[in-house]
Amino acid sequence: KAAEKGVELILPVDFVCSSKFGEDGEIKEGDMETGVPAGFLGLDIGPKSIELNDAAIAKSKTIVWNGPMGVFEMGAFEAGTKRMMEKIVEVTEAGAISVIGGGDTATACKVYNTVDKVSHCST
């Protein structure tokens, strides 16, 4: 239905996975063809997904973001969330309107010290 209405929906196409919920597990990558490896957890988006998000954000005039891309509280799984925050700050500086949702996304805004670099951060 999104396509019928001219709405582009961007979903992850690759993933950073771990054998356990923590930074001390075995880390593997997965994608839409292979999926998340058996016995592993998908804990962040992968580099191709980050590129897709960057491209979408770059052409946006208004961004409403609610929900981190991964378990950003763990360094091994923060790349997707951190990069999304950096890109949103970049386009906000260029004139886009950015609204960061509450909860974990607002926490990410605080962690990355960007509360004053977006249009609005709901806390």
Secondary structure per residue as TSV (DSSP state, phi and psi in degrees):
chain	resnum	aa	ss	phi	psi
A	1	K	-	360.0	-31.7
A	2	A	T	-59.9	-46.1
A	3	A	G	-60.8	-39.0
A	4	E	G	-60.8	-29.7
A	5	K	G	-98.2	6.9
A	6	G	T	74.3	24.2
A	7	V	-	-101.4	125.3
A	8	E	-	-87.2	125.1
A	9	L	-	-110.7	121.3
A	10	I	-	-109.9	120.0
A	11	L	-	-118.3	154.6
A	12	P	-	-59.0	142.7
A	13	V	S	-115.1	-10.8
A	14	D	E	-148.7	161.6
A	15	F	E	-142.5	150.6
A	16	V	E	-103.4	124.6
A	17	C	E	-122.7	154.4
A	18	S	E	-136.8	151.8
A	19	S	S	-73.9	-12.3
A	20	K	S	-153.5	160.8
A	21	F	S	-80.5	88.3
A	22	G	S	166.9	168.1
A	23	E	T	-84.3	-3.8
A	24	D	T	-99.9	11.7
A	25	G	S	-88.2	171.0
A	26	E	-	-74.3	132.0
A	27	I	E	-107.4	131.8
A	28	K	E	-135.4	163.9
A	29	E	E	-106.3	151.3
A	30	G	E	-135.0	165.1
A	31	D	E	-144.7	-174.8
A	32	M	T	-65.2	-27.3
A	33	E	T	-77.4	-46.1
A	34	T	T	-90.6	-25.6
A	35	G	-	74.7	-172.9
A	36	V	S	-78.3	127.5
A	37	P	-	-55.5	146.2
A	38	A	T	-55.8	133.9
A	39	G	T	81.2	3.7
A	40	F	-	-112.0	164.0
A	41	L	E	-115.2	137.5
A	42	G	E	-81.7	113.0
A	43	L	E	-115.3	-4.2
A	44	D	E	-162.0	164.4
A	45	I	E	-81.3	157.8
A	46	G	-	-94.2	-179.9
A	47	P	H	-62.3	-35.0
A	48	K	H	-68.1	-39.1
A	49	S	H	-65.4	-38.8
A	50	I	H	-60.5	-43.1
A	51	E	H	-61.7	-43.0
A	52	L	H	-61.8	-43.8
A	53	N	H	-64.0	-43.9
A	54	D	H	-55.1	-46.8
A	55	A	H	-63.2	-41.7
A	56	A	H	-67.2	-43.1
A	57	I	H	-65.2	-40.1
A	58	A	H	-58.6	-31.3
A	59	K	T	-99.9	7.5
A	60	S	-	-91.4	145.0
A	61	K	S	-101.0	-25.7
A	62	T	E	-136.3	132.3
A	63	I	E	-128.3	126.9
A	64	V	E	-117.9	116.5
A	65	W	E	-120.7	122.8
A	66	N	-	-138.3	103.9
A	67	G	S	121.5	120.0
A	68	P	-	-67.4	160.9
A	69	M	S	-80.1	-22.8
A	70	G	S	-157.7	-167.8
A	71	V	-	-84.5	77.9
A	72	F	T	-65.7	-16.7
A	73	E	T	-68.2	-16.0
A	74	M	S	-109.9	123.8
A	75	G	G	-52.2	-36.4
A	76	A	G	-67.7	-16.9
A	77	F	G	-126.6	25.7
A	78	E	-	-99.8	-9.9
A	79	A	H	-55.1	-45.2
A	80	G	H	-64.3	-47.0
A	81	T	H	-67.8	-45.4
A	82	K	H	-61.5	-45.0
A	83	R	H	-67.0	-38.6
A	84	M	H	-61.7	-42.9
A	85	M	H	-61.6	-46.0
A	86	E	H	-59.5	-42.9
A	87	K	H	-68.5	-39.8
A	88	I	H	-64.4	-40.8
A	89	V	H	-61.3	-43.5
A	90	E	H	-58.3	-48.0
A	91	V	H	-74.4	-28.0
A	92	T	H	-64.9	-43.2
A	93	E	H	-60.6	-28.0
A	94	A	T	-88.4	0.2
A	95	G	T	118.4	-6.0
A	96	A	-	-71.4	157.5
A	97	I	E	-96.9	130.1
A	98	S	E	-128.5	128.6
A	99	V	E	-120.8	119.6
A	100	I	E	-100.5	124.0
A	101	G	-	-67.5	171.5
A	102	G	S	-77.2	-165.9
A	103	G	T	64.5	-134.1
A	104	D	H	-63.4	-32.3
A	105	T	H	-70.7	-39.6
A	106	A	H	-64.6	-36.9
A	107	T	H	-63.0	-41.7
A	108	A	H	-60.5	-39.6
A	109	C	H	-59.6	-41.4
A	110	K	H	-69.7	-44.2
A	111	V	H	-60.3	-41.5
A	112	Y	T	-90.7	7.4
A	113	N	T	55.7	48.7
A	114	T	-	-121.6	9.5
A	115	V	G	-54.1	-41.1
A	116	D	G	-88.9	7.2
A	117	K	G	-109.9	1.2
A	118	V	S	-116.2	164.9
A	119	S	S	-65.8	-43.3
A	120	H	E	-153.5	134.8
A	121	C	E	-122.8	112.0
A	122	S	-	-79.2	123.4
A	123	T	-	-112.4	360.0
